[in-house]
Structure formats: structure tokens, C-alpha cells
Amino acid sequence: QVQLVESGGGLAQPGGSLRLSCAASGFMFNIYAMGWYRQAPGKQRELVAVISPGGRINYGDSGKGRFTISRDNAKNTVYLQMNSLKPEDTAVYYCNAYISSLVNYWGQGTQVTVSS
């Protein structure tokens, strides 16, 4: 059974940091590209960052400069370190495992709220 379980979300103050984790099980983690996406209320889901099985990284516009994606294949986990958080980073953050458009999985999402 495929599972992607996100954790680490919550309330952060502007300028603060959060580290999201996504623990994967039920599939061969080390051959999947892993990504983080986010969806704010009333907006479309957007790419934050993706990391290939070999460690190549691409950031979406929302993730450039302040966010860092990493993966630990030994722990079947992908991380998103978020620094200098802004209120506009408030969204539900989703973990994604991707091989193709026909073979990809989503987590249930974790809420990140940035507010003073």
C-alpha cells in the first residue's frame, strides 16, 4: 500500500522557519522523483520543488531562494526546509512521488500558516 505521510506543518511567524518531512512507503522510493507542491485557498496547486532520484533539483517560482528540498533514500523521506517565511507562503503543502503521469502518488497534505 502506497503511503506518503507529510509532517512538520503548523503555524510560523513571518521570518520564521519550518521543516516539512514526507515519509514514503509501499513503493521503490529511490527510483521516484519526489516533489513538494502547495495550494493556497482559491488558487491552483503549484510546484515548490522537485528532486530527482539522482539528486537533481528544480525549484518552482514559489520555492526559489528561501526553500531547500532534500531526500534521504535510506529513510525513504523527502524534506522541505522553508526559511524566511512570508504570509503568502500560507498553503497546504503536498508531497508527490512521480515516475510518469500514469504513475504518481500524492500525500494528504500538511497545513502551513504564516502569521503574526
N, C-alpha and C positions, 0 to 999 in steps of 0.2 A: 504494500500500500504506500503510495507516494505521499509524503508529508513535507511541507515547508512551514516551519513554525517561526514566526518573527517575534522578537522581543527587544526590549530596550527603549520603546517609545515612552512618551509621557509629556509632562509639562516642563518647559525650559524657559528661562528668561532670555530676552534679546541679548545677544552676545555670548550666550552660553553654548554648551556642547552636549551632544548626546551620541551614544554609540549604539547603533542597531545591529542585531545579530539575526541570522536566519539559519536555523538548524535543519538540515535536509536528511531525509531517509527514504528508502524504498526505490531508489534508482542509483545509477552509477554517477555519482556526483562529479567525479573528476573528468568526465567527458562532456559535461554540460557547461555552456556559458551561463553565468549567473548575473542577474541584474537586480537593480533596485529601481522602482518606479514610484511615483506619487500621484495622488489625486486630491486636489483641493475641492471644497464644495462648489458645485456649479461649473467645474472645469473638467477638461478631459485628462485622462491619465497621461503622464509624461515620463519620459526616461530621465532618471537621475544619473545612473552609471551602470556600466556592464563590464564584466571581466571574463575573458575567455578561459578555456581550460589551461592554456599555457601562460596566463597572466597578463595578456594584453588588455589594456583598459581604454574604454571610451567613456567620456562624460557627456551627458546632455547639458544643455544650457543651464539647467537648474542646479547641476552638480559641480560646475567648473569653479575652481578656485578655493572653495571652502569645505568641500566634501572629499573623502577618500574611501574608495572601495578596496577591499582586500578579501582574500579567500584562504582558507586553511583546508586543504584537501584531506589531511589526516583526520580532521574533526568534522568533515562534511558541513562546513559552516562558511557563510559569507558575511562580511561585516560592512557597515557603512559608518564611518566616523564623520560626524557633522559638527563643524566648528563655526563660530561667529554667526550663530543662528539669528534669523530675522523673522518677524511676524509672518511674512509671506512664505516662509517655509512650512507653515502650518498645513498639514495634509495627512491623509492616510498613506503610509508607505508600505509598498508591496514588494515582496521578494519574488523573483521569477527565475525559473530554470528553463533553458532553451537549447534545443538542438535544431528544430525546424518549426515551421508554422503549424505542422501537424503534431509535433511532439514538444510540448512545453507545458509547464506547470506554474501555478500561482499559489502563494500563501494567502492567508486570510486577512493580512494587513495589520499594521500597528499604528495607532494614532500618535502623531507628533503635534503638539500645540506649543507655539512660541508666543508668550505673552508676559507682560509685567504685571 
